Amino acid sequence: MRILISMLAVTVVAAQQTSVGEKLVNQGDCFSCHAQNGQSVGPSFAAIARRYSGQPSSISQLSAQIRKGGSGDWGDVAMPPHPELTDSQARQMLSWIFSLKGGSPAAKPGAQVYTYKLKNGSTRQLDFPVYTDGKAPNVTKDIFKGYALYNSYCYRCHGTDATGGELAPDLRMSLVTGMSQRTFLSVAMAGKQDKGMPSWAGFLSQEDMIKVYRYVKGRSLDLVPSGRPSSE
């Protein structure tokens, strides 16, 4: 009977930790760069659980990394530090994340392709629409939202209409020379402290930053004009 009571007590404590951990994850900026299942800016929580949940030292290692930030385990994308979290809170978050080890990456449906003719006569295929009716001038709500967000937060350093500024480069050229959406999101969400670029994780969502990327991509291909684009 005593053994049964002890087991029940451990189960209750674990459930409470998991509940607190999930709440802490939802309250923080974790979902700005991570998804529960499927690759995002960073690895999914399910992938983290599958890799580390069986390693005794992983809790201490990862709780320290959550608080101090860092990169290398999943590529070069740096995770911003979270010094406001205590070690106990970080461990509770990991307790919930490790409970997801049975998860699997979400299946992605076949992406629709949109073909646009550029001013130089060539064509370019995108995995998102630029115009509401398939042709200029009215841009989609996502593109217009990206324009609005860019001109609220990004133009101060990257220049009006994404043309570059004194403090930061021309983002159109970054995309033309091969910067992918994932790299764009990684840099924007994690920031670059050595170059004075802030981390937008926790302030802007991943969905917001995808809209900014789509606006800048449209600008880089000259599909979106300078100034306020026409929209519905």
Secondary structure by P-SEA (a helix, b strand, c coil): caaaaaaaaaaaaaaaaaaaaaaaaaacccccccccccccccccaaaaaaccccccaaaaaaaaaaaaccccccccbbbbbcccccaaaaaaaaaaaaaacccccccccbbbbbbbbccccbbbbbccccccccccccccaaaaaaaaaaaaccccccccccccccccccaaaaaaacccaaaaaaaaaacccccccccccccccaaaaaaaaaaaaaaaaccccccccccc
